[in-house]
């Protein structure tokens, strides 16, 4: 039977597992993660990050994740990912590829925030985190390839 593009995409993503993480992918992923954390920690000092942090404080919850650079409060995963993502991108030194997108700044804060929200008895492993990170990067890259809008970005600049 013929498969739709969306169905094929979903099957590929659903089929990814830790066996697909080669040594090279793991090493590059670790470098991307370390770079993103460094840029994010630097970004916590920016004005825009301070603003979104203050804004998000009203959303406290029992299920919570870390706000990078702040030990005094935590936020629900959605808002923690938002604040940490703003911190990463506020310096505009986060990684990029062509056509223009910043893969790690969108993926890593969400993966970390969600991983922290798991109950203690269901914590994920480092390998699980690397897999989730790479699945997020793969989804972003494939969506970018599907986008005719993204394909035209270089022509506009």
C-alpha positions, 0 to 999 in steps of 0.5 A: 500500500502507498504511504503518505509523506506524513505516515512515512515520516512518523514511522521513521521517527517512531522507529529510531532507537539507541542503536541508531546512535553511532559513536560519531553521533554521540560525540557530536551530540555531546558537543552540541549539548555542552555548547548549548548549555554554555550559551544558555547559561550566558544567556541567563544574564540578558534582559530578555531572559530576565523578563521571561523569567519574571513573567513565568514565575506566576506558573509555579507547579508541583511538577517542575523543572530547573530554570538555568542559573536560578536556584530559587524557583522552578517552573512546569516543564513547558515554561522551564523549556520556554525560559531556558530556550530564550536564554539559549537564543538570546545571545544568538550564538547557539548552533545553526545549520543551512537553511537557517535554523537553530536546532539545539536551542529549541530541542535541548531545553524541552528535552531537559525540562521534560526529563526533570519532570519524570517521577524519581522512579522513572528517571531516564538514562543519559543514553535516553536523553541523547536519543530524545535530543537526536530525535528532536534534531532529526524531526526539526531537520526533516520538517525543515527539508519539507518546508518550501518557505525554508528553502527560499530563505537564502534567496531573500537575503 
